[in-house]
Amino acid sequence: MHGFSTTGDIVKVIKFNEDGLVTKLAPKVYTVCKEPLSGTYYLEISKDKFSEPTLYGNTEERADKIIKAFNARELPTGVLLSGIKG
């Protein structure tokens, strides 16, 4: 099967297997990758298992709340933490 992808003024013809087409991603850990030649981005299923991050500073109360909420949810969810350690 063929489809089309448009980015600005560029239209690309894409060949794909309809049996492999999905509308929702499975709950897993993904890495965002970039194809060096075309500059397009794609997701790759991470080979590393997810583990709870090490927390820095005096954040025990907030950290417990975040980790409990993350573990209690049945639906997939994510937590993005950023900033300088400490």
Stockholm file with secondary structure:
# STOCKHOLM 1.0

chainA/1-86         MHGFSTTGDIVKVIKFNEDGLVTKLAPKVYTVCKEPLSGTYYLEISKDKFSEPTLYGNTEERADKIIKAFNARELPTGVLLSGIKG
#=GR chainA/1-86 SS CEEEEEETTEEEEEECCGGGCCSSCCSSCEEEEECTTTCCEEEEECSSCCCCCCCCSSCHHHHHHHHHHHHHCSSCCCCCCCSCCC
#=GC SS_cons        CEEEEEETTEEEEEECCGGGCCSSCCSSCEEEEECTTTCCEEEEECSSCCCCCCCCSSCHHHHHHHHHHHHHCSSCCCCCCCSCCC
//
